[in-house]
Amino acid sequence: MTIYGKQLFLHVLERRPNTLKIVYLAKDVDKGVFAKIAKSGAKVVRVDERKAQALARGGNHQGFLAEIEAFKFETFAEVKKRDKIAFLYGVSDVGNAGAIVRSAYALGADALIWANKNLAQNEGSEVAQNGAVAGLLRASSGAAFELPIALVVDPLTALNELAQSSHALYAAAAGGVEPKDFKFESRFALVMGGEGDGLPRKALEKCDGVLGIRMREGWDSLNVSVAFGILFDRIING
């Protein structure tokens, strides 16, 4: 798969150098960075702007691109063993998903589950790896490499299995209880709904509590990644 962008590239170089296959440089880099690239053993190819733009599909590559090994998601069976889980139910935007992954890792989540039927069924394809998966890595600034992430096709079944494995399920929805007024279990999943419709009734009914965020009068919504960060932090830190 192809990745691009300075922050993501440097993350891979620092933490996953063994996954690098080919490094494409469209600009000069300092000696320290080049030494690390050389140490990784990856092939280094100098490219012009036209080639770099083609590899990045018009994205902002900042002069750093690379071909790396295919990204592998974790299994649901493994992820449900973790205590503090972020659960994305219907989140379709890769940018939002990546931002949540980044916040989840930074705030202390143990794993993340993403209900994304299309990606779950095609995660290994070249189109998915260079599209949604690469976008997830980029939007998470590399945090997706560090946080175990499982894809599921049927979110309701996944919620049932989490409940059976002793996870408390907390939904995020308008009108929910503020976290400060709620007593949380140490083993839980925070369930976030989609960008437009939120969580369906069937999902809410499976949850042990519904959490909300008090906002100024007349304001009724936040971006899902922002809402996740606020709620998860309040669950963890009070």
Phi, psi and chi 1 to 4 in degrees:
 res  aa     phi    psi   chi1   chi2   chi3   chi4
   1 MET       -  155.1   66.8 -179.8  -65.3      -
   2 THR  -105.3  129.8  -58.1      -      -      -
   3 ILE  -117.4  159.3   62.3  166.2      -      -
   4 TYR  -154.6  164.8   61.6   84.5      -      -
   5 GLY   104.6  136.6      -      -      -      -
   6 LYS   -60.6  -47.5 -175.9  176.2 -179.3  179.1
   7 GLN   -63.8  -46.3 -169.3  165.7    5.5      -
   8 LEU   -65.9  -42.7  176.7   55.9      -      -
   9 PHE   -60.1  -45.7  174.9   82.5      -      -
  10 LEU   -67.0  -32.1  -68.7  179.4      -      -
  11 HIS   -63.3  -47.0 -178.0   95.4      -      -
  12 VAL   -63.0  -42.4  173.5      -      -      -
  13 LEU   -61.0  -39.2 -177.8   62.3      -      -
  14 GLU   -77.9  -42.7  -70.4  -72.7  -19.0      -
  15 ARG  -109.8  -20.7  -60.4 -160.1 -178.4 -166.8
  16 ARG  -134.9   45.9  -62.9  -72.8 -171.3  -85.4
  17 PRO   -61.4  -26.2   24.3  -35.6      -      -
  18 ASN   -71.3  -13.0   59.2  -49.1      -      -
  19 THR   -87.5  -11.3   66.8      -      -      -
  20 LEU   -72.6  131.0  -71.2  166.6      -      -
  21 LYS  -110.1  -50.2  -62.7  164.0   72.1  174.6
  22 ILE  -136.2  131.4  -55.9  173.7      -      -
  23 VAL  -107.2  125.6  173.0      -      -      -
  24 TYR  -106.6  121.6  -60.3   99.2      -      -
  25 LEU  -112.1  123.4  -64.5  177.5      -      -
  26 ALA  -107.1    7.5      -      -      -      -
  27 LYS  -155.0  164.6   61.4 -176.0  -68.9 -174.5
  28 ASP   -72.6  145.9  -68.8  -27.9      -      -
  29 VAL  -122.0  159.5  -60.9      -      -      -
  30 ASP   -70.6  163.3   66.3   53.9      -      -
  31 LYS   -62.0  -35.4  -67.0 -179.3  179.2  179.5
  32 GLY   -63.5  -45.7      -      -      -      -
  33 VAL   -65.7  -42.9  171.4      -      -      -
  34 PHE   -64.4  -35.9 -168.6   82.6      -      -
  35 ALA   -62.5  -39.8      -      -      -      -
  36 LYS   -68.1  -36.7  -69.9  179.7 -179.9  179.1
  37 ILE   -63.3  -46.0  -66.0  171.8      -      -
  38 ALA   -61.9  -39.5      -      -      -      -
  39 LYS   -66.2  -28.8 -174.2  178.0  179.4  179.6
  40 SER   -66.7  -22.7   74.1      -      -      -
  41 GLY    85.9    0.3      -      -      -      -
  42 ALA   -72.0  150.2      -      -      -      -
  43 LYS   -70.8  136.9 -179.9 -179.5  178.8 -179.2
  44 VAL  -109.7  127.3  179.2      -      -      -
  45 VAL  -126.6  126.2  177.9      -      -      -
  46 ARG   -84.3  132.3  -61.4  -80.6 -176.7  178.5
  47 VAL  -129.7  153.1  -65.7      -      -      -
  48 ASP   -85.7  174.9   59.0   21.5      -      -
  49 GLU   -61.4  -37.3 -179.1   60.7   21.2      -
  50 ARG   -62.6  -46.0 -176.6  175.3  179.6 -179.4
  51 LYS   -66.4  -40.7  175.5   65.3  174.6  178.1
  52 ALA   -62.8  -42.4      -      -      -      -
  53 GLN   -63.5  -36.6  -78.5  -66.3  -54.8      -
  54 ALA   -66.5  -43.0      -      -      -      -
  55 LEU   -65.7  -35.6  -71.8  168.0      -      -
  56 ALA   -88.3    1.7      -      -      -      -
  57 ARG    52.8   40.1  -66.3  171.1  171.0   77.5
  58 GLY    84.4    1.2      -      -      -      -
  59 GLY   -76.6  171.0      -      -      -      -
  60 ASN   -84.0   93.7 -177.5   17.1      -      -
  61 HIS   -83.8  -20.7   56.3   76.9      -      -
  62 GLN    57.7   20.9  -61.0  171.3  -66.3      -
  63 GLY    90.0   -3.3      -      -      -      -
  64 PHE  -119.0  119.5  -64.6   88.7      -      -
  65 LEU  -141.7  156.1  -51.5   97.0      -      -
  66 ALA  -158.7  150.9      -      -      -      -
  67 GLU   -98.4  124.1 -177.6   72.2   19.7      -
  68 ILE  -125.8  169.9   66.5  170.9      -      -
  69 GLU   -63.6  153.1  -65.4  177.3    0.2      -
  70 ALA   -58.2  139.6      -      -      -      -
  71 PHE   -77.3  136.5  179.6   82.9      -      -
  72 LYS  -116.4  127.5  -65.4 -178.4 -179.8  178.9
  73 PHE   -80.4  159.9  -70.9   90.2      -      -
  74 GLU   -82.6  161.1 -173.6   57.2   85.8      -
  75 THR   -81.1  151.6   63.9      -      -      -
  76 PHE   -62.9  -38.6  176.6   74.4      -      -
  77 ALA   -57.7  -36.8      -      -      -      -
  78 GLU   -77.2  -42.1 -174.3   61.0   35.4      -
  79 VAL   -65.2  -37.4  161.7      -      -      -
  80 LYS   -70.4   -5.1   72.2  177.1 -177.6  179.1
  81 LYS   -78.5  -16.4  -63.5  176.4 -176.7  177.2
  82 ARG   -79.0  160.8  -51.1  -60.2  178.1  101.1
  83 ASP   -87.4  -51.5  -70.4  -23.6      -      -
  84 LYS  -107.7  108.1  -61.5 -177.0  -76.6  -68.1
  85 ILE  -121.1  137.6  -62.3  173.9      -      -
  86 ALA   -95.7  133.2      -      -      -      -
  87 PHE  -124.2  116.8 -166.2  115.5      -      -
  88 LEU   -98.8  107.9  -50.0 -170.0      -      -
  89 TYR  -107.9   97.8 -169.7  121.7      -      -
  90 GLY    90.5    2.8      -      -      -      -
  91 VAL   -71.3  115.4  174.3      -      -      -
  92 SER  -103.4  -25.8   58.1      -      -      -
  93 ASP   -78.0  123.4 -177.2   83.7      -      -
  94 VAL   -62.9  -35.3  172.5      -      -      -
  95 GLY   -62.9  -43.5      -      -      -      -
  96 ASN   -65.5  -43.9  -77.6  -26.1      -      -
  97 ALA   -60.4  -44.4      -      -      -      -
  98 GLY   -64.3  -39.5      -      -      -      -
  99 ALA   -64.5  -37.8      -      -      -      -
 100 ILE   -67.9  -40.3  -68.7  173.5      -      -
 101 VAL   -58.0  -44.8  169.1      -      -      -
 102 ARG   -61.5  -46.8 -175.9  176.9 -176.6  178.3
 103 SER   -67.0  -41.3  -65.9      -      -      -
 104 ALA   -59.7  -44.9      -      -      -      -
 105 TYR   -66.3  -44.0  179.2   66.9      -      -
 106 ALA   -65.0  -33.6      -      -      -      -
 107 LEU   -91.0   -3.5  -66.2  171.9      -      -
 108 GLY   105.8   14.0      -      -      -      -
 109 ALA   -64.7  149.4      -      -      -      -
 110 ASP   -91.5  -22.1  -62.6  -40.5      -      -
 111 ALA  -169.9  170.2      -      -      -      -
 112 LEU  -140.2  140.9 -178.8  141.2      -      -
 113 ILE  -117.5  129.8  -62.9  166.7      -      -
 114 TRP  -120.4  114.9 -170.5   10.7      -      -
 115 ALA   -81.0   98.1      -      -      -      -
 116 ASN  -142.0   91.7 -172.4  -41.1      -      -
 117 LYS   -57.3  -47.7 -178.2  177.8 -179.5  179.1
 118 ASN   -63.6  -44.9 -176.6   59.3      -      -
 119 LEU   -69.0  -38.8 -174.5   54.9      -      -
 120 ALA   -61.0  -34.0      -      -      -      -
 121 GLN   -86.3  -12.8  -65.7  175.0  -26.3      -
 122 ASN  -133.8   19.0  -60.4  -77.2      -      -
 123 GLU   -57.9  -29.9   62.0  177.8  -85.9      -
 124 GLY   -87.3   -6.1      -      -      -      -
 125 SER   -72.5  155.9   70.1      -      -      -
 126 GLU   -62.9  -38.2 -177.0  178.7   -9.8      -
 127 VAL   -62.1  -45.0  171.2      -      -      -
 128 ALA   -68.5  -43.0      -      -      -      -
 129 GLN   -63.0  -41.4  -73.6  -76.2  -44.9      -
 130 ASN   -89.0   -3.4  -72.9  -37.0      -      -
 131 GLY  -110.8  -94.3      -      -      -      -
 132 ALA   -62.9  -41.6      -      -      -      -
 133 VAL   -67.3  -46.7  177.9      -      -      -
 134 ALA   -61.5  -37.8      -      -      -      -
 135 GLY   -65.0  -37.8      -      -      -      -
 136 LEU   -64.5  -44.4 -179.3   70.6      -      -
 137 LEU   -61.2  -42.9  -65.6  174.2      -      -
 138 ARG   -68.1  -46.3 -161.7  161.7   50.4 -108.9
 139 ALA   -66.8  -26.0      -      -      -      -
 140 SER   -89.4    0.3   73.2      -      -      -
 141 SER    55.8   31.4  -64.1      -      -      -
 142 GLY    94.8   -8.7      -      -      -      -
 143 ALA   -62.4  -24.9      -      -      -      -
 144 ALA   -63.1  -22.1      -      -      -      -
 145 PHE   -73.0  -26.9  -77.0  111.3      -      -
 146 GLU   -97.2  -23.8  -45.6  -53.7  -33.4      -
 147 LEU  -104.6  124.5 -175.8   70.9      -      -
 148 PRO   -60.0  126.1  -23.1   34.5      -      -
 149 ILE  -126.4  127.8  -59.1  171.2      -      -
 150 ALA  -114.5  142.1      -      -      -      -
 151 LEU  -101.3  139.4  -60.9  172.1      -      -
 152 VAL  -131.0  151.0  -63.2      -      -      -
 153 VAL   -90.4  -41.8  172.9      -      -      -
 154 ASP  -112.7   98.9 -175.7  -12.7      -      -
 155 PRO   -66.6  -33.3   22.9  -33.0      -      -
 156 LEU   -65.7  -41.8  -71.5  175.7      -      -
 157 THR   -64.2  -39.6  -63.0      -      -      -
 158 ALA   -63.2  -40.6      -      -      -      -
 159 LEU   -63.5  -41.1  -71.3  177.0      -      -
 160 ASN   -59.5  -44.0  -75.7  -24.3      -      -
 161 GLU   -67.0  -35.6  -68.9 -165.3   34.5      -
 162 LEU   -65.8  -41.4  -74.4  176.0      -      -
 163 ALA   -62.7  -38.9      -      -      -      -
 164 GLN   -69.2  -22.6  -69.4  168.6    9.4      -
 165 SER   -96.2   24.2   60.5      -      -      -
 166 SER    70.8   27.9  -58.4      -      -      -
 167 HIS   -91.9  132.7  -73.4   87.0      -      -
 168 ALA   -76.4  139.7      -      -      -      -
 169 LEU  -110.1  120.3  -56.2  178.2      -      -
 170 TYR  -115.2  121.5  -55.3  128.8      -      -
 171 ALA   -93.9  149.9      -      -      -      -
 172 ALA  -106.1  121.9      -      -      -      -
 173 ALA  -159.2  154.1      -      -      -      -
 174 ALA   -60.1  138.9      -      -      -      -
 175 GLY    84.7    3.1      -      -      -      -
 176 GLY   -74.1  170.7      -      -      -      -
 177 VAL   -73.3  138.5  177.4      -      -      -
 178 GLU   -66.6  139.0  -75.6 -162.2   71.8      -
 179 PRO   -52.4  -33.5  -29.2   37.4      -      -
 180 LYS   -65.6  -18.4   67.0 -179.8  179.8   63.4
 181 ASP  -100.8   15.1  -62.2  -35.7      -      -
 182 PHE  -127.3  142.9 -154.4   90.6      -      -
 183 LYS   -99.5  121.8 -177.8  177.6  179.6  179.9
 184 PHE  -102.1  146.9  -64.0  102.3      -      -
 185 GLU   -82.2  156.9  -59.2  -65.3  -29.6      -
 186 SER   -77.2  -20.7   58.8      -      -      -
 187 ARG  -112.9  110.8 -171.9  170.8  170.9   83.7
 188 PHE  -154.3  167.7   69.5   88.6      -      -
 189 ALA  -131.0  130.4      -      -      -      -
 190 LEU   -94.9  117.5  174.9   58.4      -      -
 191 VAL  -101.7  117.7 -172.5      -      -      -
 192 MET  -107.0  133.7  -52.9  -61.3  -61.9      -
 193 GLY   -85.2 -179.6      -      -      -      -
 194 GLY   -72.0  167.7      -      -      -      -
 195 GLU   -64.5  -30.8  -68.4   87.5   -8.1      -
 196 GLY  -101.4  -56.5      -      -      -      -
 197 ASP   -95.1   -8.8  -60.8  -32.2      -      -
 198 GLY    70.5 -150.7      -      -      -      -
 199 LEU   -90.6  137.0  -72.6  168.7      -      -
 200 PRO   -71.5  160.3   26.6  -34.6      -      -
 201 ARG   -56.0  -42.1  178.2  179.3   54.4   80.2
 202 LYS   -60.0  -36.2  -71.6 -176.8  177.9 -179.6
 203 ALA   -71.4  -42.5      -      -      -      -
 204 LEU   -61.5  -36.4  -71.1  170.3      -      -
 205 GLU   -66.9  -23.3  -70.1  173.7  -11.0      -
 206 LYS   -84.9  -10.5  -68.2 -176.7 -179.3  -64.6
 207 CYS   -89.6  152.4  -68.0      -      -      -
 208 ASP   -85.6  -14.1  -58.5  -68.2      -      -
 209 GLY  -166.5  151.6      -      -      -      -
 210 VAL  -116.7  123.0  180.0      -      -      -
 211 LEU  -106.1  146.8  -54.3  178.1      -      -
 212 GLY  -137.4  173.3      -      -      -      -
 213 ILE  -124.4  124.6  -59.7  168.5      -      -
 214 ARG   -71.4  129.0 -179.5  178.3  -63.7  173.5
 215 MET  -126.5  167.4  -71.2  176.8  -85.0      -
 216 ARG   -59.4  150.6  -70.0 -166.9  175.2 -158.2
 217 GLU   -55.7  129.9 -174.5  176.8   -8.5      -
 218 GLY    94.0  -10.8      -      -      -      -
 219 TRP  -106.0  127.2 -158.0 -100.6      -      -
 220 ASP  -123.1    3.7   61.8   -4.0      -      -
 221 SER  -155.5  157.7   67.1      -      -      -
 222 LEU  -132.5  158.4  -68.1  170.6      -      -
 223 ASN   -56.9  141.8  173.7  -85.3      -      -
 224 VAL   -60.8  -34.0   64.3      -      -      -
 225 SER   -71.7  -35.2   66.3      -      -      -
 226 VAL   -67.8  -45.1  173.7      -      -      -
 227 ALA   -60.8  -41.2      -      -      -      -
 228 PHE   -60.1  -47.5  169.7   82.5      -      -
 229 GLY   -59.0  -42.8      -      -      -      -
 230 ILE   -64.9  -49.4  -66.5  171.1      -      -
 231 LEU   -67.7  -42.5  -71.0  173.9      -      -
 232 PHE   -65.5  -40.8 -161.8   87.7      -      -
 233 ASP   -63.0  -40.6  178.5   68.0      -      -
 234 ARG   -69.8  -32.4  -71.2  178.8  179.8  173.9
 235 ILE   -66.2  -44.9  -67.5  172.6      -      -
 236 ILE   -75.4  -46.1  -63.3  -63.7      -      -
 237 ASN  -107.5   -4.9  -61.8  -46.7      -      -
 238 GLY    82.8      -      -      -      -      -
